[in-house]
């Protein structure tokens, strides 16, 4: 199974977001897709959760747990062979929680001639202690010292 040979009509060809570094880059395998080469939404959701947890873990300075998927939109299909780039940005920090916005872009072929935004989501994580109980997110000043 491989990605379709024709470029989709919704190809934006503008590349990945300028000035941003992806938290995660992945290429789905045939085992991550149905018999038509379309990647399972659940696989994409799992990768989005991992990508969102990375900045949340850094900001919490430790363990976090996903407590809410606030929104999740599949904008375009993902195919076996797409190179996915996951961009994550913290949008809100609460007493014990951290909300993260994640965007996912697919590079449709090896020459990177077509880049398509495929998914966007907002997830909330809670900082947890060694007993997996909620704990306060440390102030930013504490992380810088």
N, C-alpha and C positions, 0 to 999 in steps of 0.2 A: 504494500500500500504506500502511496506517496501523495504529495500535494498535487492538486490539479495543475495541468500544464498551461492553462490560460490564466491571465491575470484577471482578478475580479474587477467589476465596474467601479467599485468603491475604493479602489487603490488610490492613496493620497500621495505617494511618492515623495513626501517631504522628509522622510527619515524619522528617526527617533527624537524625542523632546531634547531640544538644545539646552546645554548647561546643566543637565541632570544625569546622575549615575543610577543605573538600575540596582535595586536591592538583590535581584535574582534574575538569572537567565536560564531558560530551560528549553529543551527540544522534546516534544512529546514523541513517544515511540508507538509502534503499531499496537502494543498491548494497552495503550491508553485511549484507544479509539474503537469505534464500531467497525463493521465490515466495509463501510464506505469511506473510511479514513477520516471521519469527523470525530474530533477528540471529545470525550465525555465531559459534560459540564462539571461533574463531581471532581474530576481530576484537576480541572482548572481552578475550582473553588479551593481545593486543598493547597495548591501552589500559591494562590492569592493569600490564604491564611498564613502560610509560611513567610511570604514576602512582607506582609503587614506586621507580623510578630517581630521581625528583626529590628526596626526602629523603636518599636514599643519596648522591647527587651533592653535596648541601649538606654532609652529614656528612663525606664524603671530601675535601671542598674541591677537587673536580676530577673527572676522568673516572672512570666505573665501567662495568663490563660484567656482564651477567647471567651467573651461573655455575650457578644451580640454581633450578628451580621445585620447592620442597619439598612444597607441597600446593596444590591448586586444586579448588574445589568450586563447581559451578553449582547454586545453590539454587532458582532460579526462572528462567523464560525471560525474555529481553529482546526487546522489540518495537520496530520502527521507530516513531519518535515519542516513545519514552521519553527522559526527561532523566536521564542517569546521573551520579551523584556518586561519585567515587573518593576514599576516605579511606586514607591511608597512615601507618603508624607504625613507627619503628625499634624492633625488639624485641631485637636483639643486635648488638654491635660486637666483632669479633675483631681479630686482628693486621692482616689485609688485607681482611677481609670485613665486610659489613653485611647483616643480615637484616631484612626489612621485611614487615610484615603489611598486607594491603590488603583493604578491604571496599568493596563496590559496592552502591549503592542506586539504584533506579529510581523516578522520579516518573512515575506512569502516565498522567496527563492534564494538560492545561494549567492546571487549577485546583489542582493538587497535592493532590487529595483522597485519593490512594492512593500510599503509599510502600512499596516492597517491597525487602528485601535480596535481591539476585540472585546475588552472587558473593562468595567470600572466598578469599584465596590468601596463601601465604607464599613469598617469593622471596629468594634470596641474591645479592648483588652483590659483586664484588671491585674494590677501588680499583686503577687502573692508571696507569702513567706515560706519558710521551710516546711510548714505544716499545710501548705496550700490554702491558707486563709488570706483574705484580702489584707493588704498593708498599704500604707501611705506611699505615694510616689514621692521620691526625694526632691527637694527644691533644686532647681537647675544649678544654683550656686554650689551646692554640695558636690555635684558631679564635676565641676570645673576645678575644684581645689585638690 
